[in-house]
Amino acid sequence: MPLTFAAFCAHKQGLYQRYVTLRVGSPARACRLVQVTLGDLAMNWHEVLSSSSPAAESWQLLTARVAEAAGRTLRAPYDVLSRQDADVLVLRYRMGLPLGVAADLMGLDESTLTCRLHAALRTFR
């Protein structure tokens, strides 16, 4: 396993696990989804590293898997908003992550995440 991939996993895996557990409702299912996603990411790690944002590539892969597996667990914002805008709300308000941490996790810059957050909140007013 490349050192860069190991470092990436060490940095992201815990928050991925928390997020997926919220979305699917089961720590065991969340663990499996995170492991499968990271396994797929490892297989394509060199290509992911050449992308403009490895964190964004990883987040897109993870959230696509979670959307398929989530069923009716924590669906409300996902029924109304885009997946990315709903994720911003979940990371910020359900998980309590600071804006910078949520932005890093999603592979966005903080100003983009802040704009998405405000847009998502306006939808519910």
Backbone bond lengths (Angstrom), bond angles and torsions (degrees), N, CA, C in turn:
res aa  C-N    CA-C-N  psi(-1)  N-CA   C-N-CA  omega(-1)  CA-C   N-CA-C  phi
1 M - - - 1.447 - - 1.529 108.45 -
2 P 1.330 117.14 128.40 1.460 119.26 178.47 1.528 111.70 -61.44
3 L 1.293 115.89 145.53 1.460 121.49 -179.55 1.523 111.02 -60.33
4 T 1.330 117.12 -37.64 1.465 119.75 179.74 1.531 111.19 -63.53
5 F 1.328 116.66 -36.63 1.455 120.09 178.79 1.525 110.50 -69.89
6 A 1.307 117.03 -41.98 1.471 120.99 178.03 1.528 110.33 -60.29
7 A 1.319 117.26 -42.21 1.460 121.06 179.02 1.527 110.76 -66.27
8 F 1.320 116.66 -41.28 1.456 121.52 178.01 1.530 109.85 -59.40
9 C 1.309 116.93 -47.74 1.467 121.66 179.93 1.522 111.18 -62.56
10 A 1.312 117.53 -43.62 1.460 121.26 179.60 1.526 111.03 -60.36
11 H 1.327 115.74 -35.76 1.459 121.36 -178.14 1.530 112.40 -76.78
12 K 1.318 118.37 -35.49 1.467 121.82 -170.31 1.527 115.21 -104.81
13 Q 1.301 118.57 -27.40 1.455 121.61 -166.39 1.535 114.07 -59.10
14 G 1.306 118.74 -42.31 1.461 121.11 -178.73 1.523 112.52 -61.90
15 L 1.327 116.57 -44.49 1.460 119.85 178.63 1.519 111.32 -71.36
16 Y 1.321 117.38 -36.14 1.466 119.88 173.83 1.526 109.54 -57.50
17 Q 1.313 116.63 -45.39 1.461 121.55 -178.87 1.524 110.96 -60.64
18 R 1.326 117.69 -45.10 1.470 121.18 179.39 1.523 111.02 -62.40
19 Y 1.326 116.25 -45.91 1.464 121.17 -179.34 1.532 110.75 -61.73
20 V 1.313 117.27 -49.01 1.462 120.47 -176.63 1.529 110.52 -66.41
21 T 1.319 118.29 -36.62 1.460 120.67 176.85 1.525 110.53 -60.98
22 L 1.327 117.54 -42.89 1.464 120.56 176.03 1.524 111.30 -60.17
23 R 1.312 116.33 -41.57 1.467 120.35 -175.74 1.520 113.11 -74.06
24 V 1.335 118.56 -39.14 1.473 119.54 -174.71 1.528 113.19 -102.74
25 G 1.331 117.45 -12.32 1.453 120.72 174.69 1.516 116.38 80.95
26 S 1.317 118.43 4.25 1.462 120.97 -177.79 1.524 109.76 -141.19
27 P 1.343 117.18 120.50 1.468 118.98 177.98 1.530 112.98 -59.53
28 A 1.320 117.25 -36.05 1.468 119.78 -179.43 1.529 111.02 -67.69
29 R 1.335 116.79 -45.49 1.480 119.63 176.89 1.522 110.55 -63.21
30 A 1.332 115.96 -39.40 1.459 120.28 179.62 1.525 110.42 -61.95
31 C 1.316 116.69 -44.08 1.462 120.91 179.63 1.526 110.66 -59.16
32 R 1.335 116.46 -45.08 1.466 119.90 179.03 1.523 111.55 -62.44
33 L 1.340 116.99 -44.24 1.465 120.06 -179.82 1.527 111.83 -63.17
34 V 1.325 116.18 -43.01 1.467 119.95 179.22 1.531 109.94 -64.04
35 Q 1.319 117.19 -44.06 1.471 120.38 -179.50 1.522 111.92 -63.49
36 V 1.324 117.41 -42.92 1.464 120.64 178.63 1.528 110.19 -64.20
37 T 1.310 116.40 -43.02 1.468 120.39 179.33 1.524 110.91 -62.33
38 L 1.331 117.13 -46.80 1.463 119.85 179.52 1.526 111.15 -66.19
39 G 1.323 117.53 -33.57 1.463 120.76 175.75 1.517 111.83 -63.16
40 D 1.341 116.05 -43.91 1.468 119.91 176.67 1.522 111.37 -65.15
41 L 1.311 115.25 -38.51 1.458 119.98 178.02 1.529 110.67 -63.41
42 A 1.320 116.78 -40.74 1.471 121.04 179.12 1.522 111.33 -61.16
43 M 1.329 116.27 -37.38 1.467 120.33 -179.15 1.525 112.36 -65.32
44 N 1.332 116.41 -26.99 1.468 121.83 -177.62 1.525 112.13 -117.47
45 W 1.326 116.69 23.24 1.457 120.93 -171.17 1.532 113.04 -57.89
46 H 1.301 118.41 -40.73 1.471 119.78 -178.39 1.526 110.84 -64.13
47 E 1.324 117.58 -38.48 1.464 120.43 176.87 1.523 110.94 -69.47
48 V 1.319 116.54 -40.11 1.461 120.72 179.24 1.528 109.83 -61.67
49 L 1.321 116.56 -42.49 1.469 120.06 179.28 1.521 112.68 -62.76
50 S 1.313 117.29 -27.81 1.464 119.91 -179.63 1.529 112.04 -82.74
51 S 1.322 117.91 -6.11 1.466 120.62 178.39 1.527 109.38 -75.06
52 S 1.313 115.80 167.73 1.463 119.29 -179.94 1.533 111.78 -70.34
53 S 1.342 117.54 -24.64 1.456 120.91 178.94 1.524 110.59 -149.51
54 P 1.331 117.02 95.87 1.467 119.06 176.55 1.531 113.12 -56.26
55 A 1.321 116.87 -35.92 1.464 119.85 179.25 1.527 110.68 -64.08
56 A 1.327 117.48 -40.62 1.467 120.83 178.77 1.524 110.72 -67.26
57 E 1.324 117.06 -40.73 1.474 120.73 177.68 1.529 110.44 -60.49
58 S 1.311 115.78 -45.10 1.452 121.16 -179.69 1.527 110.71 -64.85
59 W 1.330 116.62 -44.22 1.458 121.21 -179.40 1.532 110.47 -61.76
60 Q 1.316 117.43 -42.34 1.466 120.57 179.43 1.527 111.03 -63.00
61 L 1.315 116.80 -41.82 1.457 120.52 178.31 1.535 110.78 -63.77
62 L 1.320 116.06 -46.33 1.462 121.08 -179.74 1.524 111.12 -62.02
63 T 1.323 117.50 -49.95 1.463 120.05 -174.59 1.526 112.03 -69.58
64 A 1.310 118.13 -29.09 1.469 119.97 174.78 1.524 109.88 -65.17
65 R 1.317 116.71 -43.51 1.469 120.97 177.47 1.525 111.11 -62.78
66 V 1.310 115.66 -43.60 1.455 120.53 -177.68 1.530 110.33 -65.83
67 A 1.318 117.72 -40.36 1.462 120.98 -180.00 1.528 110.67 -58.89
68 E 1.319 116.75 -37.69 1.464 120.79 178.27 1.530 111.59 -69.13
69 A 1.315 116.90 -33.91 1.469 121.55 -173.13 1.522 114.13 -94.18
70 A 1.326 118.31 -15.59 1.463 121.29 -167.62 1.523 114.31 -68.01
71 G 1.304 119.56 -30.75 1.458 119.65 -176.42 1.511 110.57 61.35
72 R 1.301 117.35 -132.35 1.470 121.47 -177.37 1.527 112.67 -96.85
73 T 1.306 119.20 1.30 1.456 121.81 -179.05 1.527 109.82 -71.99
74 L 1.322 116.18 128.84 1.468 123.26 177.85 1.522 111.27 47.60
75 R 1.305 117.29 55.82 1.462 121.84 -175.77 1.521 113.61 -94.78
76 A 1.326 119.26 -27.53 1.468 121.82 -168.79 1.523 114.29 -44.92
77 P 1.325 120.16 -56.92 1.470 115.82 -177.85 1.530 112.38 -67.64
78 Y 1.314 117.53 -25.39 1.463 121.25 -178.04 1.527 112.05 -77.26
79 D 1.323 116.73 -18.71 1.464 120.29 176.07 1.522 111.61 -78.52
80 V 1.332 116.90 -21.96 1.464 121.99 -173.70 1.526 112.70 -108.59
81 L 1.325 117.03 -36.14 1.467 122.87 -172.79 1.523 111.23 -109.41
82 S 1.317 115.11 166.12 1.462 119.23 169.91 1.521 108.05 -63.47
83 R 1.312 116.58 158.27 1.466 120.06 -179.32 1.522 110.46 -57.82
84 Q 1.318 117.72 -42.12 1.462 119.93 -176.97 1.530 111.46 -67.35
85 D 1.332 118.15 -41.42 1.461 120.14 178.59 1.527 111.12 -66.96
86 A 1.321 117.06 -39.51 1.467 120.09 177.28 1.533 110.13 -64.82
87 D 1.335 116.81 -39.52 1.464 119.96 177.48 1.521 111.23 -60.22
88 V 1.324 117.11 -39.58 1.465 120.56 178.86 1.523 109.68 -59.39
89 L 1.333 117.39 -44.73 1.471 120.15 178.37 1.523 111.82 -63.47
90 V 1.314 117.21 -43.36 1.466 121.01 -179.47 1.527 110.71 -63.10
91 L 1.324 116.35 -47.31 1.464 119.53 -178.70 1.530 111.60 -63.67
92 R 1.320 116.19 -41.55 1.461 119.95 -176.06 1.532 112.50 -76.85
93 Y 1.329 116.82 -47.48 1.463 119.41 -170.64 1.527 114.81 -101.82
94 R 1.294 119.57 -32.65 1.468 120.03 177.01 1.523 111.19 -83.49
95 M 1.338 116.64 -40.21 1.466 119.79 -179.61 1.520 112.15 -93.54
96 G 1.334 117.53 -16.11 1.454 121.55 178.18 1.518 115.00 71.29
97 L 1.336 116.65 26.40 1.461 119.53 -177.95 1.524 110.95 -75.91
98 P 1.323 117.43 140.91 1.464 120.08 171.07 1.535 109.47 -61.11
99 L 1.318 116.47 154.71 1.464 120.70 -177.62 1.526 112.39 -55.21
100 G 1.316 117.20 -43.54 1.464 120.61 -178.54 1.519 112.68 -63.28
101 V 1.318 117.09 -38.70 1.467 121.51 179.67 1.528 109.77 -69.36
102 A 1.336 116.50 -44.04 1.470 120.10 178.37 1.526 110.68 -62.36
103 A 1.320 116.67 -42.30 1.467 120.67 179.11 1.525 110.81 -62.42
104 D 1.327 116.65 -44.83 1.463 121.12 178.27 1.527 111.31 -60.57
105 L 1.324 116.20 -42.95 1.457 120.51 -178.88 1.529 111.34 -62.20
106 M 1.331 116.48 -39.41 1.460 121.22 -177.92 1.527 113.09 -86.08
107 G 1.323 116.59 -8.98 1.461 119.62 -178.79 1.518 113.08 77.21
108 L 1.329 116.12 29.12 1.463 122.08 178.91 1.520 109.18 -112.93
109 D 1.335 116.30 160.80 1.457 116.78 170.43 1.528 107.02 -83.26
110 E 1.311 116.14 157.88 1.462 120.88 -172.59 1.522 112.46 -62.20
111 S 1.327 117.87 -36.01 1.467 119.49 -179.83 1.532 111.23 -66.77
112 T 1.314 117.80 -37.11 1.466 120.82 177.00 1.523 110.21 -65.65
113 L 1.326 116.58 -43.97 1.461 120.06 178.57 1.517 110.54 -61.89
114 T 1.324 117.75 -41.34 1.466 121.41 179.90 1.523 110.70 -62.58
115 C 1.320 117.27 -42.53 1.472 120.98 177.38 1.526 110.85 -61.88
116 R 1.320 116.57 -43.88 1.472 120.59 179.58 1.533 110.37 -64.54
117 L 1.316 116.75 -38.63 1.459 121.29 178.52 1.525 110.67 -62.05
118 H 1.319 116.77 -47.81 1.476 120.37 -179.40 1.528 110.53 -64.23
119 A 1.314 117.49 -39.96 1.460 120.55 178.44 1.528 110.42 -63.92
120 A 1.315 117.05 -42.13 1.463 120.98 179.65 1.528 110.72 -64.33
121 L 1.312 116.86 -41.99 1.471 120.41 179.63 1.515 111.50 -65.01
122 R 1.335 117.17 -37.84 1.470 120.31 177.75 1.529 111.30 -61.04
123 T 1.308 117.67 -31.26 1.469 121.22 179.69 1.529 110.99 -61.58
124 F 1.316 117.07 -31.81 1.464 121.09 -175.52 1.517 113.67 -95.65
125 R 1.312 117.34 3.33 1.489 119.37 179.86 1.498 111.13 -90.78
